[in-house]
Amino acid sequence: MLEGIKHAHSGLRWIVLILLLLAIVNAFSGWRSKKPYTAQNKKLHLFAMIFVHIQVLIGFISYLLNWGGKVNFGNMSNSMIRFFTVEHSTMMLLALIAITIGFSKSKKITETPSRFKMIFMAYLIGLLLILAGIPWPFRTALGAGWF
């Protein structure tokens, strides 16, 4: 079961990144061209946010099943334990918070360009935090792969 959750979390990362990129490009385009905010825009932004929520939830479940209560917080000199216990988790939670707040605040904005701008800024901050917190394969100490 743990392997399935780990693979789901790793594979879903790509869907989340694609949805966030699409939402950011859509928001930037809408903001700069002053297009009306449509139901289609809202769906894209909502789906991106929902998939980020699902990804964080799967990651949390994976962490609990993998590490559970076994982490010794005095052992933070181990880069892998520190990364997954503190750095990765914190970055992803901050990204989730930024994206959720941005989406929620955008719903209260009536001016279309400002609404797109709010989504653009919040989702971009979230994406940058996610990119900084992903255990990329070139981070050899973490032992992660592309999938």
N, C-alpha and C positions, 0 to 999 in steps of 0.2 A: 504494500500500500504506500509506504514511504517513497519508493522509487517512482510510482505513478504520480504522486503529488509533486515530487521534485521535477519530473519531466513536464508536467502540466505548468508548473510555475516558470520553468525555463522557456518553454515554447510559447506560453502566453505573453512573455516579455515582448516578443516581436509584434504581436497583434496590438499590444498597448502602445508600443513605440510608433507603429504605423498610424493608429487612430489619433494619437496625440499630434503627430506631424500633420495629418490631414486637418485636424481641428485648428491647429495653429495657423496653417496656410489659409484656411477658410476664414478665420477670424481676422487675419492681417488683410486679406483681400477685401473683406466686407468693410473693415475699418477705413482703409485707404480709398476705396471706391464709393463709399457711402451708400452701399446697397441696403435694401430693407432686410431686416432680420426676419427670416422665414421659419416655418416649422421644420423645414429640412435642416437649417442651420442648428436649430435647437436640438434636433435628434442626434446630429453628429457630435455636438459638444456633450450632450448627455451620455451617449454611448461611450465616448472616450472616458468620461468621469466614472461611469459604472465599471468599465473594464479595469480602470486603475484600482477601484475599490475591491473588485474580485481578486485582482493580482495581489494586493496587500493582504487580503484575507487568506488566500492560499499560502502566501509566504509565511504568515503568522502560524498557520496550522503546521506547515513544514518545519518551522523552527521549533514549535512545541514537541512535535513527534521526534525530531532529530536530536535536539539538545535537551528539551524539557527542563528538569531541575538539575541537570548535570553540569551546568556551567559554573566554574569557580571564578568569581569576579576578581579575585586576587591574581588571576593568571592572564591579565590583559596584555602582557608582553608577547603572548602568542598572537601573531598578526591575523591568523585565520579566525580564532575565537573572537578577538576584538572586532574584526571587520563585521562578522555576522551578528554578533551580540549588540554592538553599539553603532558602528558607522552605517552599515547597510540598513538596519532597522530604522535608525533616526532619519536618514536621508529619505527613505521611502515614506515614512509617516509625515515628514515635512512636505514632501511633494503632494501627498494625498490631501493634506490640509490646504495647501495653496490652491490646488485645483478645485477642491470642494468650495472653498470660500469664494474663489473667482466665479464659479458657476452660480452660486447662490446670490452673490451681489449683482451679477449681470441680470438676473431675473427682475430686480427692482429698478433697473435703469430703463427709462423710456426712450431716450435718444439712441438711435440705432448705432451711430459711429462709436459712442461711448460704451455701448454694450459690447460691441465687437472688440474694442480696445481692452476692456476688462478681461474678457475671455483670453485674448491674445497674451496679455501680460501674465496672468495667473498660470495659464497652461505652459507658457514658455519657462517660467520659473520652475514649475513642476517638472517639466521635461529635463531641464538642466540639472536639477537635483537627482532625478532618476538616472540620467547618464553618468553623473558623478558617483552614484552609489551602486551601479551594476558591477558584479564581479566578472569583468571582462576576461577573456582567455589570455590576454597579454599580461595580466596581473598574476604571474606564475605562482606566487605564494598562496593564492586562494584556490588553486586547482579547479577552476571552472572551465567549461567549454562553451562553444557557440550555441549548443542546444541542450 
